[in-house]
Amino acid sequence: MAPGTRLFHRRATGVDVTPEANELGRRLKLAGQEIEMGLRELDEARGVESGEIILGTLPYGGSMLLASVLDEFTQRYGKTLVRIVTEGANEMMHRLRFGDVDLVVGIIQETENSDLDNMAFAHTQFRIVGRKGHPLTGRAEVGLEELASYDWIIGLEGSSRRACFDTLFARHALPKAPLAISTLSIIRQLMADSDRLTLMTTYELRHESHALTDIRFPSVPGRPAVGITTRKGWLPTQIHRDFIHMVRRQVQDDENVHAS
């Protein structure tokens, strides 16, 4: 930041901070966190386990993936507090940039962000999903006209799921979609009691196959990646590195099982 940069605006109602001041505050907060993590690493090197790890998880696949590795992680690091924050994609990326979470687990967002790094562990595909026994199940193939005749549950603005929905119906009248939801338990209940449709990745559908099934459609757009997002230049501690390794191994093991 250049000398002389204005950090405050005087207004009739008081004083407001400038965007430059907000950015300075963000960078100072991140710098303080890096120092704290460095001190924790020194403690770890002495055999003293302490502190916490703050994990951001995106709805759907992020929660499923995180749950699958937490048992192993807490067994290895029983004295480390694990805090989990769940938000939609836009909100979670904001939290990550401001240091409210250490890293984010789930479907990697497709937009390019120069200040974020993505670690893709596997690629999946979106599927159109309905309840078991949905009128469109068992059909060899369905078209957009039939899909558009049902109500949809869509993803939140800014999510890969929402982008896939918009692309799917880009050249067709949009179906009725009054519900934009990111909470899987609510979606599951709404799907079970109706003929609504939604989008899930193949990775997510594996964990919901007892109640939901895919609707055969020839070409659902998008091939999102499952993985972890961090701030560019972020320096993880050994605990973070071990967690990332566990997530990578879990995703790859899951892919190998379903490929065999």
Beta strands, then each sheet from edge to edge (+ up, - down):
strand 1: 8-11
strand 2: 14-17
strand 3: 52-57
strand 4: 81-86
strand 5: 103-107
strand 6: 116-123
strand 7: 126-131
strand 8: 153-154
strand 9: 179-180
strand 10: 198-201
strand 11: 212-215
strand 12: 225-231
sheet 1: 1+ 2-
sheet 2: 4+ 3+ 5+ 12- 6+
sheet 3: 10+ 7- 11+
sheet 4: 8+ 9+
end
